[in-house]
Amino acid sequence: MSEKTILACLLVLAVSLPLSNASCFIEPLNSENSDIAGCLDSEKKLHKFGSQWRTDDCLDCFCSKDGIDCCTAFVRPVDYDKEKCISIFNKETCTYKTVEKDDHSKECPVHGWVG
């Protein structure tokens, strides 16, 4: 590889890392439960290997033989007029709505999201 190619790759990596805000985690299987044919979540509910589900806290989860892998099912607004507007989370739809503080019927423009 040429020096320019390596520098270009490093530049892309350096720029993209701060922009990513991965909101995921992995919970390894508990060795005590090795005889169970699935994953036990934090509420002690059994999920079959290969199954997917959404939690009440808006996490999309997947059960594998390695454990439970969960990621947020939503993006969060970060670039909007915070003096004029607020963001409100709807737990039913797992979405944010950004509205004026004084009039929640008026939506505010959002220029950046993370999640």
N, C-alpha and C positions, 0 to 999 in steps of 0.2 A: 504494500500500500504506500502511496505517496504521502509525504509530509503534509501536504495541503488537505488530503482526504482525511487524515487522522485529526488535524486541527478542526476541520469542518464538523466531524463527528463529535468531537469534544465540545465544540461550541453549541451544537444542537442539544447535547445532553445537559450542559450547564444551564441553558435557557429553559429547558423543559422540566427539570427537577423542581425548581421553585414553584412552577405553575401547577404541578400535580399535588393534589391533596387527598391521597388515597385514604378512604375511611373504611378500612377493612381490618379484620382480625381473624385469626385461626385459633380455635380451642381444641387442642389435641384430645384424642379419646382417652378416657380414664382407664388405666390398666386393670382396675378392679372390675370393670364391666366388660371384659374381653369376651365373655360368653353371650353378650347381647348382640342381636343381629341388626344393629343400627346405632344411632347417636341419641344420647339423652341431653336435651337442652336445659337451660337454666331453670325451667319450670318443671323439670323431670318428665317431660313429654318425650316419648320415643319416636324417632324419625328413622325410616328405613334407609339403608345405604343407597345413594343415588337420588334421594328425594330432595326437593326444594320447597321452601316455605317463606312466608313473610311474617315477621314478628309484630307484636302490637307496638313496638318502638320503631317501626319502619326500617327493619333490617331484612335484607334478602339473604337467606342462608341456604347452605348446601351441605348435606351429610355424605362423607366418604369414609373409607376405612382409616384415613389419616386423622379425621376429626370433623369438627363443624367449622365451615368457612362462611363468614358473614360480612356483608358490605352494606353501607347505608343505601337506601332505596330512593334517595332524594339529593338534590343539589341545593346549596345555600347561597342566597344572594349576598354579594360582598361589595359590589361597586354600584352604589346608589346614593342619593342625597340623604344622608343620615340625620341631618338637622330638620329636614322637612318630612321625612318618611320613616316608616317602621316596617319590618318584615314580620309576618304572622304565619306560624306553622299550622297547617291543617293535618292532624293526625289521621283523619279518615282517608285522605287522598295521598298522604305523604308528600305534600307540596308546600312551598312557601308562596305567599302573596305579599307583594310590597305595595303599601298604600300610604296615602298622606296621613299624618298623625291626627290632623284636625277633621278629616273627612275620609273615612274608611271606604267610601264608595268610589274614590278616585285612586286609580293605580298609578304607581310611580315607575318610570323607566329604570331598568336594571342593566348595567353594562358589563357585569362580570359575575360568574357563578363558580362555586367550588363544591366538590363532593364526590 
